[in-house]
Amino acid sequence: MKRKRSLVRRTAAAVTAGAAAMVLAACGGADDGDTGGSAGHGGHNGSASASPSASASAPDSQGRHNAADVAFAKGMVPHHRQAVEMADLAPERAGSPEVEKLAAEIKKAQDPEIRTLSGWLTSWGEEVPADGAAMDHSTHGMDGMEGMEGMDGMMTDREMRGLENASGEAFDTAFLELMIRHHEGAVAMARAEQADGAHAPAKRMAGEIITSQSAEIERMKRLLGKG
């Protein structure tokens, strides 16, 4: 009888312990689920709550722009296009490998910037200057670049024709002299963007233009024997 009671007690204790373990496991599972849910939701909510703020701040910092940014992009697109057009003449006309190499580097640097500038204008709902617009501003500055007349360094039609008709040393001299002026115009435009622009990527590009084209100006002067 004692043994029977003892067995009943042990059985009851085991059942109680098992039940308690099941309750704890259930609680633990619920907690784990909540934690996972919270982490998942927290991650989700965190990302959801972070996303709005991130998506709100990212466009603000990356997308915020002003009239100076638009003027910079609209002016620099045709400006760069003309530099690329000049550079395209070098392979068949340049007299020195140094000039041909410089022209290739100018094209390689400015082609991607034209695409980037055009992309910004499109994203801002602005019209990208037409392909032939480079010649439209050769004597009176760029559209939207008020107060910058004479600073753009753009070639006239006559200067472009003269470059097209030159070859050898005559081409090299004309190319370098015209490209120095052209680069000086780009540097002036880039400085105006850095001073007045609001779009961080555009201001960053302006800084890169100032650095790279100022260095190329010195290089071209040396090739002309003026450096």
FIGUZA-109859 format. One line per field, with one value per atom (N, C-alpha, C): residue number from 0; atom name; y, x, z. Coordinates in steps of 0.2 Angstrom, whole numbers, plus 5000, padded with zeros to 4 digits. Layout:
FIGUZA-109859
num <- NUM,...
atome <- CA,...
c2 <- Y,...
c1 <- X,...
c3 <- Z,...
END
This chain:
FIGUZA-109859
num <- 0,0,0,1,1,1,2,2,2,3,3,3,4,4,4,5,5,5,6,6,6,7,7,7,8,8,8,9,9,9,10,10,10,11,11,11,12,12,12,13,13,13,14,14,14,15,15,15,16,16,16,17,17,17,18,18,18,19,19,19,20,20,20,21,21,21,22,22,22,23,23,23,24,24,24,25,25,25,26,26,26,27,27,27,28,28,28,29,29,29,30,30,30,31,31,31,32,32,32,33,33,33,34,34,34,35,35,35,36,36,36,37,37,37,38,38,38,39,39,39,40,40,40,41,41,41,42,42,42,43,43,43,44,44,44,45,45,45,46,46,46,47,47,47,48,48,48,49,49,49,50,50,50,51,51,51,52,52,52,53,53,53,54,54,54,55,55,55,56,56,56,57,57,57,58,58,58,59,59,59,60,60,60,61,61,61,62,62,62,63,63,63,64,64,64,65,65,65,66,66,66,67,67,67,68,68,68,69,69,69,70,70,70,71,71,71,72,72,72,73,73,73,74,74,74,75,75,75,76,76,76,77,77,77,78,78,78,79,79,79,80,80,80,81,81,81,82,82,82,83,83,83,84,84,84,85,85,85,86,86,86,87,87,87,88,88,88,89,89,89,90,90,90,91,91,91,92,92,92,93,93,93,94,94,94,95,95,95,96,96,96,97,97,97,98,98,98,99,99,99,100,100,100,101,101,101,102,102,102,103,103,103,104,104,104,105,105,105,106,106,106,107,107,107,108,108,108,109,109,109,110,110,110,111,111,111,112,112,112,113,113,113,114,114,114,115,115,115,116,116,116,117,117,117,118,118,118,119,119,119,120,120,120,121,121,121,122,122,122,123,123,123,124,124,124,125,125,125,126,126,126,127,127,127,128,128,128,129,129,129,130,130,130,131,131,131,132,132,132,133,133,133,134,134,134,135,135,135,136,136,136,137,137,137,138,138,138,139,139,139,140,140,140,141,141,141,142,142,142,143,143,143,144,144,144,145,145,145,146,146,146,147,147,147,148,148,148,149,149,149,150,150,150,151,151,151,152,152,152,153,153,153,154,154,154,155,155,155,156,156,156,157,157,157,158,158,158,159,159,159,160,160,160,161,161,161,162,162,162,163,163,163,164,164,164,165,165,165,166,166,166,167,167,167,168,168,168,169,169,169,170,170,170,171,171,171,172,172,172,173,173,173,174,174,174,175,175,175,176,176,176,177,177,177,178,178,178,179,179,179,180,180,180,181,181,181,182,182,182,183,183,183,184,184,184,185,185,185,186,186,186,187,187,187,188,188,188,189,189,189,190,190,190,191,191,191,192,192,192,193,193,193,194,194,194,195,195,195,196,196,196,197,197,197,198,198,198,199,199,199,200,200,200,201,201,201,202,202,202,203,203,203,204,204,204,205,205,205,206,206,206,207,207,207,208,208,208,209,209,209,210,210,210,211,211,211,212,212,212,213,213,213,214,214,214,215,215,215,216,216,216,217,217,217,218,218,218,219,219,219,220,220,220,221,221,221,222,222,222,223,223,223,224,224,224,225,225,225,226,226,226
atome <- N,CA,C,N,CA,C,N,CA,C,N,CA,C,N,CA,C,N,CA,C,N,CA,C,N,CA,C,N,CA,C,N,CA,C,N,CA,C,N,CA,C,N,CA,C,N,CA,C,N,CA,C,N,CA,C,N,CA,C,N,CA,C,N,CA,C,N,CA,C,N,CA,C,N,CA,C,N,CA,C,N,CA,C,N,CA,C,N,CA,C,N,CA,C,N,CA,C,N,CA,C,N,CA,C,N,CA,C,N,CA,C,N,CA,C,N,CA,C,N,CA,C,N,CA,C,N,CA,C,N,CA,C,N,CA,C,N,CA,C,N,CA,C,N,CA,C,N,CA,C,N,CA,C,N,CA,C,N,CA,C,N,CA,C,N,CA,C,N,CA,C,N,CA,C,N,CA,C,N,CA,C,N,CA,C,N,CA,C,N,CA,C,N,CA,C,N,CA,C,N,CA,C,N,CA,C,N,CA,C,N,CA,C,N,CA,C,N,CA,C,N,CA,C,N,CA,C,N,CA,C,N,CA,C,N,CA,C,N,CA,C,N,CA,C,N,CA,C,N,CA,C,N,CA,C,N,CA,C,N,CA,C,N,CA,C,N,CA,C,N,CA,C,N,CA,C,N,CA,C,N,CA,C,N,CA,C,N,CA,C,N,CA,C,N,CA,C,N,CA,C,N,CA,C,N,CA,C,N,CA,C,N,CA,C,N,CA,C,N,CA,C,N,CA,C,N,CA,C,N,CA,C,N,CA,C,N,CA,C,N,CA,C,N,CA,C,N,CA,C,N,CA,C,N,CA,C,N,CA,C,N,CA,C,N,CA,C,N,CA,C,N,CA,C,N,CA,C,N,CA,C,N,CA,C,N,CA,C,N,CA,C,N,CA,C,N,CA,C,N,CA,C,N,CA,C,N,CA,C,N,CA,C,N,CA,C,N,CA,C,N,CA,C,N,CA,C,N,CA,C,N,CA,C,N,CA,C,N,CA,C,N,CA,C,N,CA,C,N,CA,C,N,CA,C,N,CA,C,N,CA,C,N,CA,C,N,CA,C,N,CA,C,N,CA,C,N,CA,C,N,CA,C,N,CA,C,N,CA,C,N,CA,C,N,CA,C,N,CA,C,N,CA,C,N,CA,C,N,CA,C,N,CA,C,N,CA,C,N,CA,C,N,CA,C,N,CA,C,N,CA,C,N,CA,C,N,CA,C,N,CA,C,N,CA,C,N,CA,C,N,CA,C,N,CA,C,N,CA,C,N,CA,C,N,CA,C,N,CA,C,N,CA,C,N,CA,C,N,CA,C,N,CA,C,N,CA,C,N,CA,C,N,CA,C,N,CA,C,N,CA,C,N,CA,C,N,CA,C,N,CA,C,N,CA,C,N,CA,C,N,CA,C,N,CA,C,N,CA,C,N,CA,C,N,CA,C,N,CA,C,N,CA,C,N,CA,C,N,CA,C,N,CA,C,N,CA,C,N,CA,C,N,CA,C,N,CA,C,N,CA,C,N,CA,C,N,CA,C,N,CA,C,N,CA,C,N,CA,C,N,CA,C,N,CA,C,N,CA,C,N,CA,C,N,CA,C,N,CA,C,N,CA,C,N,CA,C,N,CA,C,N,CA,C,N,CA,C,N,CA,C,N,CA,C,N,CA,C,N,CA,C,N,CA,C,N,CA,C,N,CA,C,N,CA,C,N,CA,C,N,CA,C,N,CA,C,N,CA,C,N,CA,C,N,CA,C,N,CA,C,N,CA,C,N,CA,C,N,CA,C,N,CA,C
c2 <- 4994,5000,5006,5006,5011,5012,5007,5007,5010,5008,5011,5018,5020,5028,5031,5028,5032,5032,5027,5027,5032,5033,5038,5045,5046,5052,5054,5049,5050,5051,5048,5049,5056,5058,5064,5070,5069,5074,5074,5068,5068,5072,5070,5074,5081,5083,5090,5094,5090,5093,5094,5088,5088,5094,5095,5100,5107,5108,5114,5115,5110,5111,5113,5110,5111,5119,5121,5128,5133,5131,5135,5135,5129,5129,5133,5132,5136,5144,5146,5153,5155,5150,5152,5153,5148,5148,5154,5156,5162,5168,5168,5174,5174,5168,5168,5170,5168,5170,5178,5180,5188,5191,5188,5192,5192,5185,5185,5190,5190,5194,5201,5203,5210,5211,5206,5208,5208,5204,5204,5210,5211,5217,5223,5222,5228,5229,5224,5225,5228,5225,5228,5235,5235,5242,5247,5244,5248,5250,5246,5248,5252,5250,5254,5261,5261,5268,5271,5267,5270,5272,5268,5269,5276,5277,5284,5289,5289,5294,5294,5288,5288,5290,5288,5290,5297,5300,5307,5311,5308,5312,5311,5305,5304,5308,5309,5313,5320,5322,5329,5331,5326,5328,5327,5321,5320,5323,5324,5327,5334,5337,5344,5348,5353,5357,5363,5368,5375,5377,5383,5386,5386,5387,5386,5379,5374,5367,5366,5368,5368,5371,5377,5381,5378,5375,5372,5366,5362,5356,5358,5362,5364,5368,5371,5374,5369,5365,5360,5355,5353,5348,5350,5355,5357,5359,5362,5363,5357,5352,5346,5343,5343,5340,5343,5350,5353,5351,5350,5348,5341,5336,5330,5330,5335,5336,5338,5342,5344,5338,5335,5329,5324,5323,5318,5320,5326,5328,5326,5325,5324,5317,5311,5305,5306,5310,5310,5317,5321,5328,5330,5327,5329,5327,5332,5330,5327,5328,5325,5320,5314,5309,5312,5317,5320,5323,5327,5330,5325,5320,5315,5311,5310,5307,5311,5317,5322,5322,5323,5323,5317,5311,5305,5305,5307,5308,5313,5318,5323,5320,5316,5313,5308,5304,5298,5301,5307,5310,5313,5317,5321,5317,5312,5308,5306,5302,5300,5306,5312,5317,5320,5320,5322,5318,5311,5307,5308,5309,5311,5317,5322,5329,5328,5325,5324,5320,5315,5311,5316,5320,5325,5329,5332,5336,5333,5327,5323,5321,5320,5318,5324,5330,5337,5339,5335,5338,5343,5344,5349,5346,5350,5348,5348,5342,5341,5345,5349,5353,5348,5350,5346,5345,5340,5339,5344,5348,5354,5360,5360,5366,5369,5365,5367,5374,5374,5380,5386,5385,5390,5395,5393,5398,5400,5399,5401,5408,5413,5420,5423,5420,5423,5420,5415,5411,5406,5402,5397,5399,5395,5396,5396,5400,5400,5402,5404,5405,5413,5416,5424,5426,5431,5435,5431,5426,5422,5423,5427,5429,5430,5427,5428,5423,5419,5415,5408,5406,5399,5396,5400,5398,5394,5394,5390,5393,5388,5390,5393,5397,5400,5395,5395,5391,5391,5398,5399,5395,5396,5393,5385,5382,5375,5373,5377,5375,5376,5381,5381,5375,5373,5367,5361,5360,5355,5355,5360,5361,5361,5361,5361,5354,5353,5346,5347,5342,5342,5348,5351,5356,5362,5364,5369,5367,5361,5358,5358,5355,5355,5362,5367,5373,5376,5375,5378,5374,5367,5363,5365,5366,5367,5374,5379,5386,5387,5383,5384,5379,5374,5370,5373,5377,5380,5385,5389,5394,5390,5384,5381,5378,5375,5373,5378,5384,5390,5392,5391,5393,5387,5381,5376,5377,5379,5380,5386,5391,5396,5394,5390,5388,5383,5379,5375,5378,5384,5388,5391,5393,5396,5391,5385,5380,5378,5378,5377,5382,5388,5394,5394,5393,5394,5388,5382,5376,5373,5369,5365,5358,5355,5348,5345,5341,5339,5335,5331,5327,5332,5337,5342,5346,5348,5352,5348,5341,5337,5336,5336,5335,5342,5348,5354,5354,5352,5351,5347,5341,5337,5340,5344,5348,5353,5357,5362,5359,5353,5350,5347,5343,5340,5344,5349,5354,5359,5361,5366,5362,5356,5352,5351,5350,5350,5356,5362,5368,5369,5367,5368,5363,5357,5353,5355,5358,5361,5367,5371,5377,5374,5369,5366,5363,5360,5358,5363,5369,5375,5379,5376,5380,5386,5386,5392,5391,5384,5383,5383
c1 <- 5004,5000,5004,5010,5014,5017,5019,5023,5018,5011,5007,5006,5005,5005,5011,5016,5023,5023,5020,5020,5016,5010,5005,5008,5011,5014,5020,5024,5029,5026,5020,5017,5014,5011,5008,5013,5019,5024,5027,5027,5030,5025,5019,5013,5014,5014,5014,5020,5026,5032,5032,5029,5028,5024,5018,5013,5017,5021,5024,5029,5032,5037,5034,5028,5024,5022,5020,5018,5024,5029,5035,5037,5037,5039,5035,5028,5023,5024,5026,5027,5033,5039,5045,5044,5040,5039,5035,5030,5027,5031,5036,5040,5045,5047,5052,5049,5042,5039,5038,5036,5035,5042,5047,5054,5055,5054,5056,5051,5044,5040,5042,5044,5046,5052,5057,5063,5061,5056,5054,5050,5045,5041,5045,5050,5054,5058,5061,5066,5061,5055,5051,5049,5046,5044,5050,5055,5061,5063,5063,5065,5059,5053,5047,5047,5049,5049,5056,5061,5067,5067,5063,5062,5059,5053,5051,5055,5059,5063,5069,5072,5077,5075,5069,5067,5065,5063,5062,5068,5073,5080,5084,5084,5088,5086,5079,5078,5079,5078,5080,5087,5092,5099,5101,5098,5101,5097,5090,5086,5085,5086,5085,5090,5087,5091,5088,5091,5089,5090,5089,5090,5097,5102,5109,5111,5108,5109,5107,5101,5098,5102,5104,5108,5115,5118,5124,5124,5119,5118,5116,5112,5110,5115,5120,5125,5131,5132,5138,5137,5130,5129,5132,5129,5132,5139,5142,5149,5153,5151,5155,5154,5148,5148,5152,5153,5158,5165,5167,5174,5175,5170,5170,5171,5167,5167,5174,5177,5184,5189,5188,5192,5192,5186,5185,5189,5191,5195,5202,5205,5212,5215,5211,5215,5217,5213,5215,5219,5219,5222,5228,5229,5234,5241,5246,5252,5257,5255,5259,5255,5258,5254,5252,5255,5253,5246,5245,5239,5233,5235,5230,5228,5233,5232,5227,5229,5225,5218,5217,5210,5206,5209,5206,5204,5208,5207,5201,5201,5195,5189,5189,5182,5180,5185,5184,5181,5183,5181,5174,5173,5167,5161,5162,5156,5151,5154,5150,5147,5150,5147,5141,5141,5136,5130,5131,5125,5122,5127,5125,5121,5123,5120,5113,5113,5106,5101,5104,5100,5097,5101,5098,5093,5094,5089,5082,5083,5077,5073,5077,5074,5071,5073,5071,5065,5063,5058,5060,5066,5069,5071,5071,5073,5080,5082,5090,5091,5096,5098,5099,5096,5097,5104,5105,5112,5115,5112,5115,5115,5114,5113,5120,5126,5132,5134,5132,5134,5129,5124,5119,5121,5126,5128,5135,5138,5145,5147,5142,5144,5140,5135,5131,5130,5134,5133,5128,5127,5122,5116,5110,5104,5104,5101,5100,5107,5112,5118,5119,5114,5114,5120,5123,5129,5135,5135,5141,5143,5140,5142,5149,5152,5160,5164,5160,5164,5164,5160,5159,5164,5168,5174,5172,5165,5163,5166,5167,5170,5164,5166,5162,5162,5157,5157,5163,5165,5171,5177,5178,5184,5183,5177,5176,5178,5176,5178,5186,5189,5196,5200,5197,5200,5199,5193,5192,5197,5198,5203,5210,5212,5219,5222,5228,5231,5238,5241,5248,5249,5255,5256,5251,5248,5243,5237,5235,5230,5231,5237,5239,5239,5242,5242,5235,5231,5224,5220,5220,5217,5218,5225,5227,5225,5225,5223,5216,5212,5205,5202,5206,5203,5205,5211,5212,5207,5205,5199,5193,5192,5186,5186,5191,5192,5191,5194,5193,5186,5182,5175,5171,5173,5170,5172,5178,5180,5176,5175,5171,5164,5161,5154,5154,5159,5159,5160,5164,5164,5158,5154,5147,5143,5143,5139,5141,5147,5149,5147,5147,5145,5137,5133,5126,5122,5124,5120,5118,5113,5111,5111,5112,5112,5119,5119,5126,5130,5127,5131,5133,5129,5131,5137,5137,5142,5149,5148,5153,5156,5152,5155,5158,5156,5159,5166,5167,5173,5178,5176,5180,5182,5177,5179,5184,5183,5188,5195,5196,5202,5205,5201,5204,5205,5201,5202,5207,5208,5213,5220,5220,5227,5228,5223,5223,5225,5223,5225,5232,5235,5242,5246,5243,5247,5247,5241,5241,5245,5246,5251,5258,5259,5266,5267,5262,5263,5264,5261,5262,5268,5272,5278,5277,5271,5269,5269,5270,5270,5276
c3 <- 5000,5000,5000,5004,5005,4998,4995,4989,4983,4984,4979,4980,4986,4987,4985,4986,4984,4976,4973,4966,4963,4966,4964,4965,4971,4972,4967,4965,4960,4953,4952,4946,4945,4951,4951,4951,4954,4954,4946,4943,4936,4932,4933,4929,4930,4936,4938,4935,4936,4933,4925,4922,4915,4913,4917,4915,4916,4921,4922,4917,4915,4909,4903,4902,4896,4896,4902,4902,4901,4904,4903,4896,4893,4886,4882,4883,4879,4880,4887,4888,4884,4885,4882,4874,4872,4864,4862,4867,4865,4865,4871,4871,4866,4864,4858,4852,4851,4845,4845,4851,4852,4850,4853,4852,4845,4842,4835,4831,4833,4830,4831,4837,4838,4834,4834,4831,4823,4821,4814,4813,4817,4817,4818,4824,4826,4820,4817,4811,4805,4805,4799,4801,4807,4809,4810,4812,4812,4805,4801,4794,4791,4793,4791,4793,4800,4803,4801,4799,4797,4790,4786,4779,4777,4781,4779,4781,4787,4788,4783,4782,4777,4770,4768,4762,4761,4767,4767,4767,4771,4771,4765,4762,4756,4751,4749,4744,4745,4752,4754,4753,4754,4754,4747,4743,4737,4731,4733,4728,4728,4734,4735,4730,4726,4721,4720,4717,4716,4709,4708,4701,4699,4704,4702,4700,4703,4701,4694,4692,4685,4680,4682,4677,4676,4681,4681,4676,4677,4673,4666,4665,4658,4654,4658,4655,4654,4658,4658,4652,4651,4646,4639,4637,4630,4630,4636,4637,4636,4640,4639,4632,4629,4623,4618,4618,4614,4615,4621,4623,4620,4620,4617,4610,4607,4599,4597,4601,4600,4601,4606,4607,4602,4599,4593,4587,4586,4580,4581,4587,4588,4585,4585,4583,4575,4571,4564,4563,4567,4566,4570,4576,4581,4578,4579,4577,4582,4589,4594,4598,4600,4604,4611,4614,4620,4619,4614,4612,4611,4607,4606,4612,4617,4623,4628,4628,4632,4630,4623,4620,4622,4622,4624,4631,4635,4643,4644,4640,4641,4639,4634,4632,4637,4639,4644,4650,4653,4659,4658,4652,4651,4649,4645,4642,4648,4653,4659,4663,4663,4667,4663,4656,4652,4654,4654,4656,4663,4668,4675,4675,4672,4672,4668,4663,4659,4664,4667,4672,4677,4680,4685,4682,4677,4674,4673,4670,4669,4676,4681,4687,4690,4688,4691,4687,4682,4677,4673,4671,4667,4660,4655,4649,4648,4645,4643,4637,4637,4631,4625,4619,4613,4611,4607,4605,4601,4598,4594,4598,4605,4609,4610,4609,4611,4607,4601,4597,4598,4601,4602,4608,4612,4617,4616,4610,4610,4611,4610,4611,4616,4619,4624,4630,4632,4639,4638,4644,4644,4646,4644,4646,4654,4657,4664,4668,4665,4668,4668,4671,4671,4674,4671,4673,4672,4668,4666,4659,4655,4648,4648,4643,4642,4647,4651,4656,4654,4649,4647,4643,4639,4635,4629,4627,4621,4615,4610,4604,4599,4595,4590,4584,4579,4574,4570,4569,4565,4568,4575,4578,4577,4577,4577,4570,4565,4558,4557,4560,4559,4562,4568,4571,4567,4564,4559,4553,4551,4545,4546,4553,4554,4555,4555,4556,4558,4561,4564,4569,4569,4574,4574,4569,4569,4573,4572,4576,4583,4585,4592,4595,4592,4595,4596,4590,4591,4596,4596,4601,4608,4609,4616,4618,4614,4616,4617,4612,4613,4619,4620,4626,4633,4633,4639,4641,4636,4637,4639,4635,4637,4644,4646,4653,4658,4656,4661,4662,4656,4657,4661,4661,4665,4672,4673,4680,4683,4680,4682,4683,4679,4680,4686,4687,4693,4699,4699,4705,4707,4702,4703,4706,4704,4707,4714,4715,4722,4727,4725,4729,4730,4724,4725,4724,4722,4722,4728,4728,4734,4733,4727,4726,4728,4733,4735,4730,4726,4720,4715,4714,4709,4711,4717,4720,4721,4722,4722,4715,4710,4703,4701,4703,4702,4705,4711,4714,4710,4708,4704,4697,4694,4688,4689,4695,4696,4697,4701,4702,4695,4692,4686,4680,4679,4673,4675,4681,4683,4681,4683,4682,4674,4670,4663,4660,4663,4660,4661,4667,4668,4663,4662,4658,4650,4648,4641,4640,4646,4645,4644,4648,4647,4640,4637,4631,4626,4627,4623,4624,4629,4631,4635,4638,4642,4650,4652,4659,4662
END
